[in-house]
Amino acid sequence: MNKPLIMLFSDSDPVTGGSDRVVQKLIPGTQGQKHTTIANGGHFLQEDQGEEVAQMLVAFTRDNP
């Protein structure tokens, strides 16, 4: 079973930068989801851009009941 998975990455993360494309190819549940690269976030995206992360997660749960 493929469960939906959304990936939210930062445009400024020195640790995971660029790995989003690799991971999306490896995990079937990522296919067809609205992945986003969020501006002005660092490695701890939820702390740097928490409101935007929350909005994206609310939309994801709404779109994938």
N, C-alpha and C positions, 0 to 999 in steps of 0.2 A: 504494500500500500504506500502510495506517495502522499505524504501530508504536505500541505502548502507551507512554504518557508519564504519569508521576505528578508532581504539583506539590506541593511542601511550602513553605508560607509561614509567616512569623512573625506573631504578633499585635502585634508592637512594631516593625516595620520602617518607618521614616519615609520610605524611598525607594520601596519597591514596594507599600506598603499599598493594598489594594483592586484591584490590577491582576490578581489571580488570576482573577477572574470574566471579565474581558475576554479574557485569554489562553486560558482554557479554551474560550471560544466560537470562537476562531480556529484552534485546533490540533485536528484530528480525533482524534488519538491519545489525547487527554485524556478522551474520552467513556467513561463507565463505570468510571473508575478511582477509587481511594479517596484523593482529595486531602485534605490535612490542613493545618490552621492550628495551628502549634505554639506553645504558650504560653511566654512569657518568653524569646523569642529576639529578637535584633536583626537588623540587615542581614546580618550574617555568621552565618547560622543554623547552619551546620555547626560553627562554633566555639563558639557559645553553647549549643547543645543537640545536640551531636554524637552522643551515645548514642541519643537518640530518633530523630534523622535516620537513623542506621545501622539501627535496628530497623525503621523504615518502609521503607527501601530493601531490606532483606533480605526482608521480607514481599512487597514489590512484585515482586522477581525470582522469588520462589517462586510467586506467583500468575500470573505472565506468563512461562512457560518459553520 
